[in-house]
Amino acid sequence: MQRPDILKYENYRGYLRDWYAWMKESKPGFSYRAFSNWVGFSSPNQLQLVIQGKRNVTRDTLPLFSKVLKLKRREARYFELLVGLNQAATPEAKAACVEEISRYFKKYGDAIKHSQIEYLMKWYYAVVREMVTTKGFNPERHALAKRIGHGVTPRDIDDALAKLTELGMLLKDAKGKLRQAQAVLTTGSETSEAASYFYHGQMISLAEKALREQMPDERNFSAITLACRKEDVPEIAQMLNDCRRQVLGYLSERGSVEDDDVYQLNLQLFRVTQKR
């Protein structure tokens, strides 16, 4: 078993679990108690509790963990960012950690991971990807920016096209025309969850603008205010997921056609009363 590389993880507890397994294999007699003795913890199973999510790495214990794990400066900083992401108490705090992680990847030249996170954080990347299927698609940066609107600039278009190509989500055919590729992002669930906070927030703002500016035949807004049990929520959420898959299935079965415009479909279910 090789020593785990912290830079390949998106959850610090998973890294600690694998590090402990590596230590057990490479150093006979190593144990949770031995780790606590090295760090100076009074609890003999402190590391185990952290791995299980029953305890957290604190501001005071963070440098102790980094020292015992023998993390280099760059690795220690990334470990600190993962601790912040995992333990953030609010979606806003998690999103702020994802922003910093994205800048970290960019700083150290990991363009793919940086672009993956950016794709989830910038709503118009998905719009540009869908626009390549529309009639008369013009990849010229000024034309695309004008067509999308909402403050998107030609420079934003340049970044979007470059990163969509880099991620394998767009490609050029034999004639040099942009086409969609069936690429799937591989960012971890924790990063995706936090980055999606940006995505949904931006899309909700666009929906509010559409409610004011678009005619009824251009949009469809409907809502239900309902009372239900807590155990009903997963069932209703599954119905909404089935609806989303039905729409995607319908579009897939049409075959290859040129579309007119790009639309956004938001399905939202959330609690409006305060918890008891």
C-alpha positions as CSV (number, residue, x, y, z in Angstrom):
1,M,0.0,0.0,0.0
2,Q,1.4,3.4,-1.0
3,R,1.3,6.5,1.2
4,P,-2.0,8.4,0.4
5,D,-1.6,11.7,-1.4
6,I,-3.7,14.4,0.3
7,L,-3.9,16.4,-3.0
8,K,-6.0,13.6,-4.5
9,Y,-8.7,13.8,-1.8
10,E,-11.8,15.9,-1.5
11,N,-12.7,14.8,2.1
12,Y,-10.1,15.0,4.8
13,R,-11.7,12.3,6.9
14,G,-11.3,9.8,4.0
15,Y,-7.6,10.8,3.7
16,L,-7.1,10.2,7.5
17,R,-8.8,6.8,7.2
18,D,-6.4,5.8,4.3
19,W,-3.4,7.3,6.1
20,Y,-4.2,5.2,9.2
21,A,-4.5,2.0,7.1
22,W,-1.2,2.8,5.4
23,M,0.5,3.4,8.8
24,K,-0.9,0.1,10.2
25,E,0.5,-1.8,7.3
26,S,3.9,-0.1,7.2
27,K,4.6,0.3,10.9
28,P,3.7,-2.8,13.0
29,G,2.2,-1.9,16.4
30,F,0.8,1.4,15.2
31,S,-2.6,2.2,16.7
32,Y,-5.0,5.0,17.5
33,R,-3.5,5.2,21.0
34,A,0.0,5.6,19.4
35,F,-1.3,8.5,17.3
36,S,-2.7,10.2,20.4
37,N,0.6,9.7,22.2
38,W,2.5,11.3,19.3
39,V,0.1,14.3,19.1
40,G,-0.5,14.7,22.9
41,F,-4.2,14.0,22.9
42,S,-5.7,12.7,26.2
43,S,-8.2,10.6,24.4
44,P,-6.6,7.4,23.1
45,N,-9.1,7.1,20.1
46,Q,-9.2,10.8,19.0
47,L,-8.1,10.0,15.5
48,Q,-10.8,7.3,15.2
49,L,-13.5,9.7,16.4
50,V,-12.3,12.3,13.8
51,I,-12.4,9.7,11.0
52,Q,-15.9,8.6,12.0
53,G,-17.1,12.3,12.1
54,K,-17.8,12.3,15.8
55,R,-15.0,14.8,16.5
56,N,-13.6,17.6,14.4
57,V,-10.1,19.0,13.7
58,T,-10.0,22.3,15.5
59,R,-8.0,25.5,14.9
60,D,-5.7,24.4,17.8
61,T,-5.3,20.8,16.7
62,L,-4.9,21.5,13.0
63,P,-1.1,22.2,13.2
64,L,-0.6,19.1,15.3
65,F,-2.3,16.9,12.7
66,S,-0.2,18.5,9.9
67,K,3.0,17.8,11.9
68,V,2.3,14.2,12.6
69,L,1.0,13.5,9.1
70,K,4.3,15.1,7.9
71,L,2.5,17.3,5.4
72,K,4.6,19.8,3.4
73,R,3.6,23.4,3.3
74,R,1.4,23.1,0.2
75,E,-0.1,19.8,1.4
76,A,-0.8,21.3,4.9
77,R,-2.7,24.3,3.3
78,Y,-4.8,21.9,1.2
79,F,-5.6,19.8,4.3
80,E,-6.7,23.0,6.0
81,L,-9.0,23.9,3.1
82,L,-10.5,20.4,3.2
83,V,-11.1,20.7,6.9
84,G,-12.9,24.0,6.4
85,L,-15.0,22.5,3.6
86,N,-16.1,19.5,5.5
87,Q,-16.8,21.3,8.8
88,A,-18.5,24.5,7.4
89,A,-21.8,25.0,9.2
90,T,-23.7,26.8,6.4
91,P,-24.0,26.5,2.5
92,E,-22.4,30.0,2.3
93,A,-19.4,28.9,4.3
94,K,-19.0,25.8,2.2
95,A,-19.2,27.8,-1.0
96,A,-16.5,30.2,0.2
97,C,-14.3,27.2,0.9
98,V,-14.9,25.8,-2.7
99,E,-14.0,29.2,-4.1
100,E,-10.7,29.1,-2.2
101,I,-10.0,25.5,-3.3
102,S,-10.6,26.5,-6.9
103,R,-8.1,29.3,-6.6
104,Y,-5.7,26.9,-4.9
105,F,-5.9,24.5,-7.9
106,K,-5.4,27.3,-10.3
107,K,-2.4,28.6,-8.4
108,Y,-0.6,25.2,-8.5
109,G,-1.4,24.6,-12.2
110,D,-4.1,21.9,-11.8
111,A,-6.2,23.4,-14.6
112,I,-8.6,20.4,-14.9
113,K,-9.8,20.5,-11.3
114,H,-10.0,24.2,-11.3
115,S,-12.2,24.1,-14.5
116,Q,-14.4,21.4,-13.1
117,I,-15.3,23.6,-10.1
118,E,-15.7,26.7,-12.2
119,Y,-18.1,24.8,-14.5
120,L,-20.4,24.3,-11.5
121,M,-20.0,27.8,-10.2
122,K,-20.6,29.7,-13.4
123,W,-24.1,29.3,-14.8
124,Y,-23.4,30.4,-18.4
125,Y,-20.9,27.5,-19.0
126,A,-23.8,25.1,-19.2
127,V,-25.7,27.5,-21.4
128,V,-22.8,27.8,-23.8
129,R,-22.6,24.0,-23.9
130,E,-26.3,23.7,-24.9
131,M,-26.1,26.6,-27.4
132,V,-23.9,24.6,-29.8
133,T,-27.0,22.5,-30.7
134,T,-29.2,25.5,-31.6
135,K,-30.0,26.8,-35.2
136,G,-27.4,29.1,-36.7
137,F,-25.0,28.7,-33.8
138,N,-22.3,31.3,-34.1
139,P,-19.2,30.7,-31.9
140,E,-17.9,34.2,-32.4
141,R,-17.3,35.6,-28.9
142,H,-19.2,38.9,-29.3
143,A,-22.2,37.2,-30.9
144,L,-22.4,34.6,-28.2
145,A,-22.1,37.2,-25.4
146,K,-24.9,39.3,-27.0
147,R,-27.1,36.2,-27.4
148,I,-26.8,35.2,-23.8
149,G,-26.9,38.7,-22.3
150,H,-27.3,39.0,-18.5
151,G,-23.9,40.7,-18.2
152,V,-21.9,37.9,-19.9
153,T,-18.9,39.4,-21.7
154,P,-16.9,38.2,-24.7
155,R,-14.0,37.4,-22.3
156,D,-16.4,35.2,-20.3
157,I,-17.2,33.4,-23.6
158,D,-13.5,32.8,-24.3
159,D,-13.1,31.3,-20.8
160,A,-16.2,29.1,-21.2
161,L,-15.2,27.7,-24.6
162,A,-11.7,27.0,-23.5
163,K,-12.7,25.2,-20.3
164,L,-15.6,23.3,-21.9
165,T,-13.1,22.0,-24.5
166,E,-10.5,21.3,-21.8
167,L,-13.0,19.3,-19.8
168,G,-14.0,17.3,-22.9
169,M,-17.5,18.6,-22.9
170,L,-17.1,20.3,-26.3
171,L,-15.1,19.1,-29.2
172,K,-14.5,20.0,-32.9
173,D,-15.6,17.7,-35.7
174,A,-13.7,17.1,-38.9
175,K,-15.1,20.4,-40.3
176,G,-14.0,22.4,-37.3
177,K,-17.5,22.8,-36.0
178,L,-18.1,22.6,-32.2
179,R,-20.1,19.6,-31.0
180,Q,-21.2,18.4,-27.7
181,A,-19.4,15.4,-26.1
182,Q,-20.9,13.1,-23.6
183,A,-18.4,14.0,-20.9
184,V,-19.2,13.7,-17.2
185,L,-17.6,15.7,-14.4
186,T,-15.8,13.8,-11.7
187,T,-15.6,16.3,-8.9
188,G,-16.4,14.7,-5.5
189,S,-19.9,15.0,-4.0
190,E,-18.7,17.4,-1.3
191,T,-17.2,19.9,-3.8
192,S,-20.2,19.5,-6.1
193,E,-22.7,20.1,-3.3
194,A,-21.0,23.3,-2.3
195,A,-20.3,24.6,-5.8
196,S,-24.0,23.9,-6.7
197,Y,-24.9,26.5,-4.1
198,F,-23.5,29.1,-6.6
199,Y,-25.2,27.5,-9.5
200,H,-28.7,27.3,-8.0
201,G,-28.4,30.8,-6.5
202,Q,-27.6,32.3,-9.9
203,M,-30.4,30.4,-11.6
204,I,-32.9,31.5,-9.1
205,S,-31.9,35.1,-9.8
206,L,-32.3,34.5,-13.5
207,A,-35.8,33.0,-12.9
208,E,-36.8,36.1,-10.9
209,K,-35.7,38.2,-13.9
210,A,-37.6,36.1,-16.3
211,L,-40.7,36.4,-14.2
212,R,-40.6,40.1,-14.6
213,E,-39.4,40.4,-18.2
214,Q,-40.7,37.4,-20.2
215,M,-44.2,36.9,-21.6
216,P,-46.3,34.0,-20.3
217,D,-45.9,32.1,-23.6
218,E,-42.1,32.2,-23.1
219,R,-42.0,30.7,-19.6
220,N,-44.0,28.5,-17.2
221,F,-44.1,29.3,-13.6
222,S,-46.3,27.2,-11.2
223,A,-46.3,26.5,-7.5
224,I,-48.0,24.4,-4.9
225,T,-48.1,25.3,-1.2
226,L,-48.7,22.0,0.6
227,A,-48.5,20.4,4.0
228,C,-46.9,17.0,4.4
229,R,-45.0,14.7,6.7
230,K,-41.3,14.7,6.9
231,E,-41.2,11.2,5.5
232,D,-43.2,12.3,2.5
233,V,-40.4,14.6,1.3
234,P,-38.2,11.9,-0.2
235,E,-41.2,10.5,-2.1
236,I,-42.1,13.9,-3.5
237,A,-38.4,14.5,-4.4
238,Q,-38.3,11.2,-6.2
239,M,-41.4,12.3,-8.3
240,L,-39.6,15.5,-9.2
241,N,-36.5,13.5,-10.2
242,D,-38.6,11.2,-12.4
243,C,-40.1,14.3,-14.1
244,R,-36.6,15.6,-14.8
245,R,-35.6,12.3,-16.3
246,Q,-38.7,12.1,-18.4
247,V,-37.9,15.5,-19.9
248,L,-34.4,14.5,-20.7
249,G,-35.6,11.2,-22.1
250,Y,-38.1,13.0,-24.4
251,L,-35.3,15.3,-25.7
252,S,-33.0,12.4,-26.2
253,E,-35.6,10.4,-28.2
254,R,-36.2,13.2,-30.7
255,G,-33.1,12.4,-32.5
256,S,-30.6,14.9,-33.9
257,V,-32.3,18.3,-34.5
258,E,-31.3,21.9,-34.3
259,D,-32.9,23.7,-31.3
260,D,-34.2,27.3,-31.2
261,D,-33.1,28.5,-27.8
262,V,-31.7,27.3,-24.4
263,Y,-34.1,27.1,-21.5
264,Q,-33.6,26.5,-17.8
265,L,-35.9,24.1,-15.9
266,N,-35.8,24.5,-12.1
267,L,-37.6,22.0,-9.9
268,Q,-37.7,23.3,-6.3
269,L,-39.1,21.8,-3.2
270,F,-38.3,23.5,0.1
271,R,-39.7,24.0,3.6
272,V,-41.2,27.5,4.2
273,T,-42.1,27.0,7.9
274,Q,-39.5,27.0,10.7
275,K,-38.6,23.7,12.3
276,R,-40.4,22.9,15.6
